[in-house]
Amino acid sequence: MSTAVVEDVIDVETAPTTPRTAALPATRQSGALATTGPVTPDTLLLIAVEKGADLDYISKLLDLRERGLAMDARKAYVKAMAAFKTEPITIRRSKEVGYKTREGDFVGYTHAELSDVTDAVGPAMAKHGLSFAWNILQDNGLITVECVITHELGHSEKVVMSGPPDNSGKKNVIQQTASTITYLQRYTLLAVTGMSTKGMDDDGAGGSDAAGGQPSAGSQPNTAAQRSESSALYSQERFDENKAKWRELILSKKKTPAQIIATVESKGVLMTENQKNTIDSWAHEND
């Protein structure tokens, strides 16, 4: 028989109870959906794959991703080229074209060889993630050289030049081809990098006689020291008037580029770099 009194029953019924709440199940987002930050083509592609998107949609996202990477690579290329242009690069002219007089003065002009250009620009380009290479093609009697600059992220740009084999002098067929290739490699690399050679333009000049040989007995070649006192440049108007005649003399092998340049500069004026390059290029044309 129970001995509980009324007070005990009341205490049990009125005792405070703590309500229980059921814990909500934790939700977990997939890796792509949980990603924070800007939405990129890579994140869109990951979301599409996780959701089982069709191949056509994924293909469009891949195209979008490729365009974005190409744009980033081009921006990096432009930035690297701008930094490369700030490098203190000097391309020397080590190749002499001409002769020396009995007094020891050099008569003619100098130009940069291919190695002068590559030795100067190569290390500076590599410093900024840039490299260069040439593609060489031959077709229909022409030699074509492509100089391609490539950035480490993949963007590339190129300059293309073509020319016939250099049959000046007594070169064999292989030497003619090699001469033109070297010539085009030098100028395409200068063009694609936007560089130019400098220095040693004023190392000597002098006139040649009508036979195209040595200077006449009465001629006095201008040395670099003498010509440095004058800043007169040969006018482009005069150059345009005479270039057809000079070109014919070079093509007929009656004169060399060095002799024509020396004759002009022996009169106390200096030819511009473009004028000298134009004259020099005639020696590499087909007869």
Stockholm file with secondary structure:
# STOCKHOLM 1.0

chainA/1-287         MSTAVVEDVIDVETAPTTPRTAALPATRQSGALATTGPVTPDTLLLIAVEKGADLDYISKLLDLRERGLAMDARKAYVKAMAAFKTEPITIRRSKEVGYKTREGDFVGYTHAELSDVTDAVGPAMAKHGLSFAWNILQDNGLITVECVITHELGHSEKVVMSGPPDNSGKKNVIQQTASTITYLQRYTLLAVTGMSTKGMDDDGAGGSDAAGGQPSAGSQPNTAAQRSESSALYSQERFDENKAKWRELILSKKKTPAQIIATVESKGVLMTENQKNTIDSWAHEND
#=GR chainA/1-287 SS CCCCCHHHHHHHHHCCCCCCCCCCCCCCCCTTTTCCSCCCHHHHHHHHHHTTCCHHHHHHHHHHHHHHHHHHHHHHHHHHHHHHHTSCCCCCCCEEEEEECTTSCEEEEEECCHHHHHHHHHHHHHHTTEEEEEEEEEETTEEEEEEEEEETTSCEEEEEEEECCCCCTTCCHHHHHHHHHHHHHHHHHHHHHTCCCCSCTTSCCCCCCTTSSSCCTTCCCCCHHHHTTCCCBCCHHHHHHHHHHHHHHHHTTSSCHHHHHHHHHTTTCBCCHHHHHHHHHHTTSCC
#=GC SS_cons         CCCCCHHHHHHHHHCCCCCCCCCCCCCCCCTTTTCCSCCCHHHHHHHHHHTTCCHHHHHHHHHHHHHHHHHHHHHHHHHHHHHHHTSCCCCCCCEEEEEECTTSCEEEEEECCHHHHHHHHHHHHHHTTEEEEEEEEEETTEEEEEEEEEETTSCEEEEEEEECCCCCTTCCHHHHHHHHHHHHHHHHHHHHHTCCCCSCTTSCCCCCCTTSSSCCTTCCCCCHHHHTTCCCBCCHHHHHHHHHHHHHHHHTTSSCHHHHHHHHHTTTCBCCHHHHHHHHHHTTSCC
//
